[in-house]
Amino acid sequence: MSDLAAKRGAVTAAKKALFLVFHIASERYALKATEVAEVLPRLPLKPIAHAPVWVAGIFAHRGVMVPVIDLSALTFGSPAQARTSTRLVLVNYRPEPWVDARWLGLILEQATDTLRCDPADFQPYGLDNRQAPYLGPVREDERGLMQWIGVADLLTAEVRALLFSADMTPEEG
């Protein structure tokens, strides 16, 4: 391979990012792998009283209490199916730049594949879905559309206050 071809290949590879691909029903979604801390099998969860139905519960992981949401229930109102490929994915949740990242668990169906592509391949889809700000741009390939999930936008301030301590909210005064 010529030096020029090697440099072009390196530039192309540098633009690509790794994504974890999963499904909600028959639709494909992606999380940027740099936001994923760990992929676990489904685990027993302790329910949280008076939480929205899509808050699946909490569990202890390495000495830390981790809240878990069911992304299928959040997005379309139906809980994720209990498949062998359904995973509990820990993401680094950081809703604001001034906040230290905390673990948030996501129940994801068929979370077994990855994709390496240029993030610019994901394009706005023309809808302003204010009820689901975490639904980001889409990418089209031979299998159809795939939508990027924005981890930082998953929780409203009200749910964030329920699931996390006061260190996730700005200090008054």
C-alpha positions as a printed Julia matrix, in Angstrom:
173×3 Matrix{Float64}:
   0.0     0.0    0.0
   1.35    3.44  -0.86
   2.0     6.02   1.86
  -0.81    8.19   0.46
  -3.3     5.31   0.56
  -2.24    4.45   4.13
  -2.72    8.09   5.23
  -6.17    8.22   3.6
  -7.11    4.98   5.37
  -5.93    6.39   8.71
  -7.95    9.59   8.2
 -11.06    7.57   7.3
 -10.61    5.32  10.34
 -10.16    8.36  12.6
 -13.57    9.71  11.55
 -15.33    6.46  12.44
 -16.87    5.79  15.83
 -18.09    2.57  17.41
 -21.78    2.19  18.26
 -23.68   -0.45  20.22
 -26.69   -1.5   18.14
 -29.93   -2.71  19.75
 -33.64   -3.01  18.97
 -36.88   -1.68  20.31
 -39.47   -4.02  18.81
 -38.38   -4.3   15.15
 -36.63   -0.91  14.99
 -32.85   -0.44  15.26
 -31.16    2.08  17.53
 -27.58    2.9   18.47
 -25.61    4.21  21.45
 -22.15    5.65  21.03
 -19.78    3.1   22.56
 -17.84    5.79  24.43
 -21.0     6.34  26.53
 -21.23    2.62  27.4
 -19.49    1.62  30.62
 -20.42   -2.06  30.67
 -22.81   -4.59  29.12
 -24.35   -7.01  31.63
 -26.97   -9.76  31.42
 -30.4    -8.91  32.82
 -30.3    -8.84  36.59
 -32.96   -8.77  39.32
 -33.97   -5.19  40.15
 -35.58   -3.6   43.2
 -38.62   -1.55  42.14
 -38.77    2.17  42.98
 -42.08    3.28  44.49
 -43.96    6.06  42.67
 -41.52    6.07  39.75
 -42.72    6.2   36.14
 -43.56    2.73  34.76
 -40.5     2.82  32.5
 -38.19    3.08  35.52
 -37.4    -0.62  35.95
 -35.75   -0.31  39.38
 -32.31   -0.2   40.98
 -29.5    -2.66  41.64
 -26.16   -2.59  43.41
 -23.1    -2.77  41.17
 -19.59   -2.57  42.61
 -20.89   -0.82  45.71
 -22.93    1.76  43.79
 -26.72    1.89  43.56
 -27.62    2.11  39.86
 -31.07    3.2   38.63
 -32.33    1.33  35.56
 -34.78    2.41  32.89
 -36.47    0.25  30.28
 -35.85    2.09  27.03
 -38.61    0.21  25.22
 -41.16    1.21  27.88
 -39.9     4.81  27.85
 -40.07    5.1   24.07
 -43.18    3.13  23.11
 -44.9     2.18  26.39
 -44.19   -1.58  26.17
 -41.55   -3.23  28.34
 -38.57   -4.9   26.69
 -39.09   -8.55  25.89
 -37.21  -11.0   28.1
 -34.95  -12.5   25.43
 -31.56  -14.12  25.85
 -30.19  -11.11  23.92
 -31.8    -8.52  26.22
 -29.06   -6.8   28.17
 -28.66   -4.37  31.03
 -26.3    -1.76  29.64
 -24.56    0.64  32.0
 -24.05    4.05  30.42
 -22.15    7.06  31.67
 -25.03    9.46  32.23
 -23.97   13.1   32.28
 -26.91   15.46  31.65
 -24.84   18.64  32.03
 -21.13   19.39  31.46
 -20.7    20.51  35.09
 -22.05   17.2   36.44
 -19.83   14.18  37.1
 -20.97   11.18  35.07
 -23.04    8.6   36.95
 -24.04    5.11  35.92
 -27.52    4.67  34.52
 -28.73    1.22  33.54
 -30.67    0.7   30.32
 -32.63   -2.44  29.51
 -32.05   -2.99  25.79
 -33.34   -5.73  23.49
 -30.97   -7.53  21.13
 -28.0    -5.49  22.34
 -25.44   -7.83  20.79
 -24.09   -6.03  17.72
 -21.75   -3.13  17.09
 -21.3    -0.81  14.14
 -18.3     1.29  13.19
 -19.24    4.29  11.07
 -18.72    8.01  10.68
 -21.04    9.82  13.14
 -21.8    12.25  10.29
 -23.66    9.36   8.6
 -26.46   10.04  11.1
 -28.63   12.87   9.77
 -31.54   14.87  11.27
 -34.87   13.3   10.36
 -36.91   16.49  10.28
 -39.1    16.01  13.36
 -38.88   18.0   16.58
 -40.08   15.38  19.05
 -40.06   17.35  22.3
 -41.57   14.39  24.18
 -38.51   12.29  23.3
 -35.47   14.6   23.04
 -33.15   11.58  23.35
 -34.19   10.35  19.88
 -31.39   11.72  17.75
 -30.45   11.64  14.08
 -30.91    8.62  11.82
 -28.65    6.63   9.52
 -29.82    4.61   6.54
 -28.19    1.41   5.35
 -29.24   -1.75   3.5
 -31.28   -2.88   6.55
 -33.24    0.39   6.84
 -33.06    3.24   9.33
 -31.16    3.28  12.62
 -31.61    6.04  15.19
 -28.96    7.4   17.55
 -30.02    7.64  21.2
 -28.67   10.65  23.11
 -27.82    9.37  26.6
 -27.6    12.86  28.14
 -31.21   13.58  27.11
 -32.84   10.39  28.47
 -34.22   11.76  31.74
 -36.33   14.78  32.53
 -35.22   16.94  35.47
 -38.07   15.48  37.56
 -37.04   11.86  36.95
 -33.36   12.73  37.37
 -34.17   14.2   40.81
 -36.01   10.98  41.74
 -33.24    8.63  40.59
 -30.12   10.56  41.57
 -29.07   12.55  44.6
 -28.86   16.34  44.69
 -25.42   16.32  43.04
 -27.19   16.14  39.67
 -29.01   19.45  40.13
 -27.52   22.96  40.11
 -26.91   24.57  43.47
 -29.05   27.57  44.33
 -27.54   30.77  45.2
